[in-house]
Amino acid sequence: MRDARRALGDASARPPGGYEGMIEFEEIFGVRFTLLARQILVLSALGQMCDVTFFRNEPAIDVTVDEGLALAAMRGAGPARLYEMFRGIRLSNGSVVNMSDIWTINRMPKDGFTREELEAVDISRSEERVGPDGRTLRKMIKDTYHCKSKEEEDYYLRRFIAS
């Protein structure tokens, strides 16, 4: 991968747009950050609810991403400007997060879930191995949501499956 600082300096001279801009962003920041960036920009543009999980912190539940990110991208912000914005993503719960701290983003319905809807979700297959490394869905949810009890695991499993 090219040196990000040098690449950012080069990229700032010509703000890219559309598909070419995302290709350049991917060349600079890699696939993981490009996928997160795309997901964040879509959520920002749509105002869609989501759960954001972090490597070291508790998750942000039922939040939206500030629309300013999508507006900047639509106005042609290049990789350098987007990089700065992704270091301070504003969520609707008042927190400001760095994209590099985000583990997963799980889309949620705009109106959330009723208790009845969540209770109706079948989690019986959550112990089957599904991950590339043989982990179960339950283990992945436990890890990413930092669950402290079986009840929390069940709750977040139901949310994830229902979404």
C-alpha positions as CSV (number, residue, x, y, z in Angstrom):
1,M,0.0,0.0,0.0
2,R,1.3,3.5,-0.8
3,D,2.3,5.8,2.0
4,A,-1.1,7.3,3.1
5,R,0.3,10.8,3.9
6,R,2.0,11.1,0.5
7,A,-1.1,9.7,-1.3
8,L,-3.4,12.1,0.6
9,G,-1.2,15.0,-0.5
10,D,-1.3,13.9,-4.1
11,A,-5.1,13.2,-3.9
12,S,-6.0,16.6,-2.5
13,A,-4.9,18.3,-5.7
14,R,-7.7,16.8,-7.6
15,P,-10.9,16.0,-5.7
16,P,-12.3,12.8,-7.3
17,G,-15.9,11.9,-7.7
18,G,-18.0,8.9,-8.2
19,Y,-16.6,5.5,-8.9
20,E,-13.0,6.8,-9.7
21,G,-13.0,8.5,-6.3
22,M,-13.8,5.2,-4.4
23,I,-11.1,3.4,-6.4
24,E,-8.6,6.0,-5.3
25,F,-9.9,5.9,-1.8
26,E,-9.4,2.1,-1.8
27,E,-5.9,2.3,-3.1
28,I,-5.0,4.7,-0.3
29,F,-6.8,3.2,2.7
30,G,-7.4,-0.5,1.8
31,V,-10.5,-2.6,1.4
32,R,-11.7,-2.7,5.0
33,F,-11.8,1.1,5.4
34,T,-13.3,1.5,1.9
35,L,-16.1,-0.9,2.8
36,L,-16.8,0.9,6.1
37,A,-16.6,4.3,4.4
38,R,-19.2,3.2,1.8
39,Q,-21.5,1.9,4.5
40,I,-21.1,5.0,6.6
41,L,-21.8,7.3,3.6
42,V,-25.0,5.4,2.7
43,L,-26.2,5.4,6.2
44,S,-25.4,9.2,6.4
45,A,-27.3,9.9,3.2
46,L,-30.4,7.8,4.2
47,G,-30.5,8.7,7.8
48,Q,-30.9,5.0,8.5
49,M,-30.7,3.6,12.1
50,C,-27.8,1.3,12.8
51,D,-25.8,-0.3,15.6
52,V,-22.1,0.6,15.6
53,T,-19.8,-1.7,17.4
54,F,-16.2,-0.9,18.4
55,F,-13.1,-2.8,19.1
56,R,-12.6,-1.4,22.6
57,N,-15.8,0.4,23.5
58,E,-19.4,-0.4,24.2
59,P,-21.7,-0.3,21.1
60,A,-23.7,2.6,20.0
61,I,-27.3,1.3,19.6
62,D,-30.0,2.6,17.3
63,V,-28.0,5.6,16.1
64,T,-27.8,7.5,12.9
65,V,-24.8,9.0,11.2
66,D,-24.6,12.8,10.7
67,E,-25.7,13.7,7.2
68,G,-22.7,16.0,6.8
69,L,-20.6,13.1,5.6
70,A,-22.9,12.3,2.7
71,L,-23.3,16.0,1.8
72,A,-19.5,16.4,1.7
73,A,-19.1,13.4,-0.5
74,M,-21.8,14.6,-2.8
75,R,-20.1,18.0,-3.1
76,G,-16.9,16.2,-4.3
77,A,-14.8,16.0,-1.2
78,G,-11.7,14.0,-2.0
79,P,-9.9,11.3,0.0
80,A,-8.0,13.8,2.1
81,R,-11.2,15.6,3.3
82,L,-13.1,12.4,3.8
83,Y,-10.2,11.0,5.8
84,E,-10.4,13.9,8.1
85,M,-14.2,13.6,8.4
86,F,-14.0,9.8,9.1
87,R,-11.8,10.6,12.1
88,G,-14.7,12.5,13.7
89,I,-18.0,10.8,12.8
90,R,-20.9,12.3,14.7
91,L,-23.6,9.9,15.8
92,S,-27.1,10.8,16.9
93,N,-26.4,9.7,20.5
94,G,-23.9,12.7,20.8
95,S,-20.7,10.7,20.5
96,V,-18.0,11.4,18.0
97,V,-16.1,8.4,16.8
98,N,-13.1,7.6,14.7
99,M,-13.7,5.1,11.8
100,S,-10.6,3.2,12.8
101,D,-12.3,2.3,16.1
102,I,-15.4,0.8,14.4
103,W,-15.6,-3.0,14.3
104,T,-19.0,-3.5,12.6
105,I,-22.0,-1.5,11.5
106,N,-25.3,-3.3,11.5
107,R,-28.3,-1.6,9.8
108,M,-31.5,-1.5,11.8
109,P,-35.0,-0.6,10.8
110,K,-36.0,3.1,11.2
111,D,-38.7,2.4,13.8
112,G,-36.7,-0.2,15.7
113,F,-38.3,-3.5,17.0
114,T,-41.1,-4.2,19.3
115,R,-40.6,-6.6,22.2
116,E,-42.9,-9.0,20.4
117,E,-40.9,-8.9,17.2
118,L,-37.7,-9.6,19.0
119,E,-39.2,-12.4,21.1
120,A,-40.4,-14.1,17.9
121,V,-36.9,-14.3,16.4
122,D,-35.6,-17.8,16.2
123,I,-32.0,-17.9,17.6
124,S,-31.8,-21.7,17.8
125,R,-29.2,-21.9,15.0
126,S,-26.9,-19.3,16.6
127,E,-24.6,-22.1,17.9
128,E,-23.8,-23.4,14.4
129,R,-20.4,-22.5,13.1
130,V,-20.7,-19.8,10.4
131,G,-17.6,-17.6,10.6
132,P,-14.6,-18.1,8.3
133,D,-12.6,-19.1,11.4
134,G,-15.3,-21.5,12.6
135,R,-16.9,-19.2,15.2
136,T,-20.6,-19.3,15.9
137,L,-22.9,-16.4,15.3
138,R,-23.5,-16.2,19.0
139,K,-19.7,-15.8,19.6
140,M,-19.4,-13.2,16.9
141,I,-22.2,-11.2,18.5
142,K,-20.9,-11.7,22.0
143,D,-17.5,-10.3,20.9
144,T,-18.6,-7.4,18.7
145,Y,-21.3,-6.2,21.1
146,H,-19.1,-6.9,24.2
147,C,-21.9,-8.8,25.8
148,K,-21.6,-9.5,29.6
149,S,-24.4,-12.0,30.0
150,K,-26.3,-14.7,28.1
151,E,-29.4,-12.3,28.2
152,E,-27.4,-9.6,26.4
153,E,-26.2,-12.2,23.8
154,D,-29.8,-13.3,23.2
155,Y,-31.0,-9.7,22.9
156,Y,-28.3,-8.6,20.4
157,L,-28.6,-11.9,18.5
158,R,-32.3,-11.3,18.0
159,R,-31.7,-7.7,16.9
160,F,-29.0,-8.8,14.4
161,I,-31.1,-11.6,12.9
162,A,-34.2,-9.5,12.8
163,S,-32.4,-6.7,11.0
